Amino acid sequence: MFNNVVFWQTTSLLVLSNIFMTFAWYGHLQNLSDKRWFIAAIISWMIALFEYLLQVPANRIGFTQFDLAELKILQEVITLCVFVPFAIFYMKEPINLDYLWAGLCLVGAVYFIFRS
């Protein structure tokens, strides 16, 4: 019923994909703030290419076992798990309790999507 290989392949690829995408979306705010916006956009697109090269196979592998809603919630959980350390350690954002509340909301989402 539940294939661990599919789960771990999907999750690993989505984690790597999210790292690239988080840098593509937000890294330019710190690294390229002195550059024109279109330079940041081009560099972000180049980074995002690697995200898609990981995300597309992850979703194709995952869809052999998970339905679309389960894949989406898995992606959102991974996104928060990647974004929070990125925000705190890389972007030097203050730790905020809102991260905890968002995480608890995702725990609820995971329960409702995966309960059947």
C-alpha positions in Angstrom: 0.0 0.0 0.0 2.6 2.6 1.1 5.9 2.4 -0.9 8.8 3.8 1.2 11.0 4.1 -1.9 8.5 6.3 -3.7 8.0 8.4 -0.6 11.7 9.0 0.0 12.5 9.6 -3.6 9.6 12.1 -3.9 10.4 13.8 -0.6 14.2 14.1 -1.3 13.7 15.5 -4.7 11.1 18.0 -3.4 13.4 19.1 -0.6 16.2 19.8 -3.1 13.7 21.4 -5.5 12.5 23.7 -2.7 16.0 24.8 -1.7 16.6 25.9 -5.3 13.2 27.6 -5.5 13.5 29.4 -2.2 16.8 30.9 -3.4 15.3 31.7 -6.8 12.4 33.5 -5.1 14.1 35.2 -2.2 17.9 35.0 -2.5 18.1 38.0 -4.8 16.7 40.2 -2.1 19.9 39.8 -0.2 22.5 39.0 -2.9 21.3 41.2 -5.8 19.5 44.1 -4.2 22.0 46.5 -5.8 21.3 45.1 -9.3 18.4 46.1 -11.6 15.3 44.0 -11.3 15.6 42.3 -14.6 19.2 41.0 -13.8 17.7 39.5 -10.6 14.9 38.0 -12.6 17.2 36.4 -15.2 19.4 34.9 -12.4 16.4 33.7 -10.5 15.1 32.0 -13.7 18.4 30.3 -14.1 18.2 29.0 -10.5 14.6 28.0 -11.0 15.5 25.8 -14.0 17.3 23.5 -11.5 14.2 23.6 -9.3 12.0 22.3 -12.2 14.6 19.6 -13.2 14.0 18.2 -9.7 10.4 19.1 -9.1 8.9 17.5 -12.3 10.5 14.1 -11.7 9.5 14.3 -8.0 5.9 14.9 -8.8 5.9 12.2 -11.5 7.4 9.7 -9.1 5.1 10.8 -6.2 1.9 10.6 -8.4 2.4 6.9 -8.7 1.5 6.6 -5.0 -0.1 9.9 -3.9 -3.0 11.7 -5.3 -2.8 15.4 -6.3 -3.9 16.8 -2.9 -1.4 14.6 -1.0 1.4 15.8 -3.3 0.4 19.4 -2.7 0.3 19.1 1.0 3.6 17.3 1.1 5.1 20.1 -1.0 3.7 22.7 1.4 5.1 21.0 4.5 8.5 20.8 2.8 8.3 24.4 1.7 7.8 25.6 5.3 10.6 23.3 6.5 12.9 24.8 3.9 11.7 28.4 4.2 11.9 28.8 8.0 15.6 28.0 8.3 16.3 30.0 5.1 14.5 33.0 6.6 16.2 32.8 10.0 19.7 31.8 9.1 20.3 33.1 5.6 18.0 36.2 5.4 18.6 36.9 9.2 14.9 37.4 9.8 13.9 37.3 13.5 12.4 34.1 14.8 8.6 34.5 14.9 5.9 32.4 16.5 3.9 32.7 13.3 6.2 30.0 11.9 4.9 27.7 14.7 1.3 28.5 14.0 1.7 28.0 10.3 3.4 24.6 11.0 0.5 23.6 13.3 -2.0 24.5 10.5 0.0 22.3 8.1 -0.2 19.4 10.7 -3.9 19.8 10.4 -3.8 19.8 6.6 -1.6 16.7 6.6 -4.1 14.9 8.9 -7.1 15.8 6.8 -5.5 15.0 3.4 -3.8 11.7 4.5 -6.4 10.3 6.9 -8.1 8.0 4.4 
